[in-house]
Amino acid sequence: MWKYQNKVIRPGQGWTDVYGVQHPGNWIRWSAAEKAAKGLVEIIEQTPPDDRLYSWSRNADGSVTSTPKEVEDKTVVDAEGYPVIDPKTGKQLVQKGIKSNLIEQVKIQQGQLLSSTDWAYIRKQDTNIDIPEAIQLYRNSVRLTAALMEDAINQAKSIEDIEALFVKYSTNNNNVMIKTGILYDWPTM
């Protein structure tokens, strides 16, 4: 993104400077010195943070303002500090934290993965045909992986701890691929 004074100028878009001079849409081809001489300033947009972990907004200059989300569940209170009661349940409202949301996602994904092999159990019930061993091993592996993910989430104490749980790939000095993290690294059949 580029700016001239307070106006955003996009590549391919012509623009007029304060002297009334109209500049063509191919100004992006100008050298850095030509752009600077005309008063163009490149604004490097900041990459937004992970919205699973942060609430954020983009500022006019391309920068990002972010606030970490709550890690733990939090009970909801009004301005005077009194509990806010859910009219449907009669219990105090609870705002889910990151950990609860991630655990819910793990459970949803686990259910989706297991549902792909439910047919084998229905067939077993209907026709008494044995469940293939590979399917049983896969289902056991999915359940174990989900339990490990949930345990890792529950052990996390901070945003940084949670961020480290997401699978990331990097290359070491020997060009060897290294995988870190556990979240959403599901077994395959």
Buried (B, 14 or more C-beta within 10 A) or exposed (E): EBBBEEEEBEEEEEBEBEEEEEBEEEBBEBEEEEBEEBEBEEBEEBEEBBEBBBEBEEEEEBEBEBEBBEBEEEEEEEEEEEEEEEEEEEEEBEEBBBBBBBBEBBEEBBEEBBEEBEEBBEBEEEEEEEEEEEBBEBBEBBEEBBEBBBEBBEEBEEBEBBBBBBEEEEEEEEEEEEEEBBBBEBEEE
